[in-house]
Amino acid sequence: MSVADRLAEPFDRGGKGSHPIGLTLLSGAIAAAVLSPLVWIAMRVLQVDTEYARSILVRPTTVEILLTSLALVAAVTGASILLGVPLAFLTVRTDLPFRRFWTIAVALPLVIPSYIGAFTFVMAFGPSGELADALAPLGIGSIPSIYGFWGTTLVLTLYTYPYVFITTRASLLSFDQGLVEAARTLGTSRREAFRRVTLPQLLPGITSGALLVALYALSDFGTPSLMRLDVFTRVIYVEYNAFGRETAALLSVQLLAITAVILAIESRIGDSNRGAYVGTSPKESETTVSLGRWTAPALGFCALVVCLCLVLPIGILLQWLVRSPEGATRIASGFRLEFVLNSVQVSLAAALVCAVAAVPVAYLAARHRSRLAELFDRATYVGYAMPGIVLGLALVFFGVWYDASAGGISETLLGSNVAPGLYQTLPLLIFAYVVRFLPQAVGATRSSVRRVDRSLTEAARTLGRTRSAAFRRITLPLIAPGVIGGSALVFLTTMKELPATLLLHPTGFETLVTYIWGLRESADYGAVAVPALALIVVSALSMVVILSQEDNA
Amino acid sequence: MTRHVHDERSAVSTDRSAESTREPEGDPVLSLEGIARSYATETALSELSVSVRDGEVLTLLGPSGCGKTTTLRLVGGLERPDAGRIELHDDAIADADRGGFVPAEERDIGLVFQDFALFPHMTAAENVGFGLNDHSKAERRARVEELLALVDLADHGEDYPGELSGGQKQRIALARSLAPEPDVLLLDEPLSNLDVSLRVSMREEIRRIIDETGVTAIWVTHDQEEALSVADRVGIMNDGRLEQIGRPETVFERPASRFVATFLGRAGFLSATVADGVLLTEVGELDADALVGVERSDWGALSEEAAVDVLVRPDDLRVTPTSPADADGTITRRQYQGPSFVYRVETDGGDTVQSLHGHTEVFDVGESVRLDLVANHPLVWFPSA
């Protein structure tokens, strides 16, 4: 091509930081798809008679559900802070023995889905559980019930405090102890320095962890259902199964509204977080707090937490596994390898789709700092914040509506309904997973794109490579670890996803999760052991992948 | 007291506009005409015109934000000009008015990045060979070996960038840019990411490599010593404009503007008034022929009693302690630099000048001093602001 030809080319302004049109359209389409469930819920609610809607929303049981949900969120969040912050402090700033071990051990409960934890707690402390059996010969006939508010709070706290632990730990690690020394030289006491310097620096970290816990507690479906606490998620599911779909839709909107409030608080915290001072690497040895005679109680505290979160549930599951030959045969008859393959299959599909969808959104957000790019990036987070039960319900509405419409059109045009259905099909289930977990892939991908210096692709271009060749040869290999890490996270979370799976899995398509769920009323806890342990092992393996990705980065 | 300052270069024309005719000969390879570029709110470049001749090393020197890196990015094709035209070998590669633009990958212009921008997932040899996509495998290997030898890193071809030292990364980056035999090589502050101790040897090494390949180069820097020592010609940029361009010694000795005078080396100004063909300063009279550019057109335009400022560098002046009655000014600061002292003197008339002395000539701050002009070269003057 001659220079004159090139000069005749239209002067596109792509190089001036404006959006590449193709990439922008692609990102926009992905964002729209992820946002669509909100539309389905809204459409369904608008069909409900206004008077009926009002009567549902103000009836006493609805108010009670609201209050119970809020109380659960508050209790779990408060308790998680009480567990997570001291543990973070102990593992970062003190001379606690075996700190490295405890750091990993107290973060590990993230690997165990909370409903599996709830299962084992019911096994251990329920009316016919291990503890009751052990105490019965001693003449103690009844123990406080594990069901209800406090049991739910306990279990949720034990499996969500790691969020507070991890964010607080990060704040503590990045906190520059030199700031406290500066404050002391400016005449403040140790206590005052803590209040005026340390605390404001740590607060954003603690708060962001606490908000994650609050969102989890509000949206968790499995634990309250197993522990028989009537919060939004449980009631929505019950109503849905009792054909109270309108009530379920109305409650879903209420639940979404509360979620939105928590998110609004979080985004404000996120803004103030930007002002946080990031110091130079802290000189650990100089500022470590010596525990002295508090060493034993501190060790005891860590050990207790780890016992309750990890040793107890895994111990119970292992015990059930080996206990009786009778149990073993029942496991063998009820459990099939197919469930594992099904779980792995849908999770892999979700991870793959997320990886592919995350790259354009993340690339646009990382390379083109504009409102539109940020909007698309943020939009992918909506599905993440949406409680799984609400998402599942929204896609049920969509599937049913689509099947009816497509069937209708097909019959009108062709005389018979030959349109492929969507409701309770694998594509819809996988789409639900993608909507829920795409942000995990987007987040990991976006930060890895940001780590690839712009000058690397510019260097490739001055060396004769086109924009797309530079992307293939330079950007893609360098962001691959981030994309794979994000997808591994999607795989992990999809494997243990409960509510959307329950609502959307095709009939006869059993996964580990639906199988475990089916056993909840049977009191046949021995049969839970194998799939539950399998889930924990898969989760743990994925966590290993994620950690190794972080090490490479 | 009249001081005669001898112009040793009086034989050469002192008309600054004519200087360019004395520069090294060579056809222009690259030329920028009326280039302007602005970002959201600020203007990075306005009306920049410059041409680079075949085989020369042109350094662009200026404070940060002066537009020198933007100039490189425009030439490299990483940015588009808002106005103006860039030509490479008489072909337009960017023309804002006619709307033409040759993308970076089709320009045959190499760029050495400030942070080296080595691809971390490729070995040094793979980095060097990256731009050789049109070559056969054997040709490519031979060329890579040749370049690794050129930059003295023949044994490091299999190393990854993470395993190389700063200076080695710099050499690999240079080799990578040179591998496709670019028409023009651009260097963006190539030494700023290196240890200070390495910079002097590295800049000589880079100049050697450039000379060996004979490539035409534009070298951007904010370090005046670097700019003056490696350049065939140096361009001083400020605020998006080219203030002056010429041989390093010309630019240093005959700055075309106050900015250039103060940016290169230490500068003091003595205020003076024109009277009867001579300049009256606080430290005595200066004959008009002691000045650069007396034939300058604006000299004739200066009316009697017009105010001008004469540029005096620290080595042009000497101070001698004296009684306050005979004094021209007072020492206000003393800077010890090891082998020498630089004294800052505030004259009675309010000018601030500096004077360079050996380390044995110790005077105190507050001492009254007489000032003597000892320059053995013509002095530069500017109309008073």
Interface residues (C-beta under 8 A of the other chain):
Chain A: V3 R6 L7 A8 E9 P10 F11 R13 G15 K16 D453 S455 L456 E458 A459 A460 R461 T462 L463 G464 R465 T466 R467 A469 R473 I474 P477 L478
Chain B: G76 G77 L78 E79 R80 D91 A92 I93 D95 A96 R98 G99 G100 F101 V102 P103 A104 E105 E106 R107 I109 G110 L111 F113 Q114 D115 A117 F119 P120 H121 F130 G131 N133 D134 R176 S177 P180
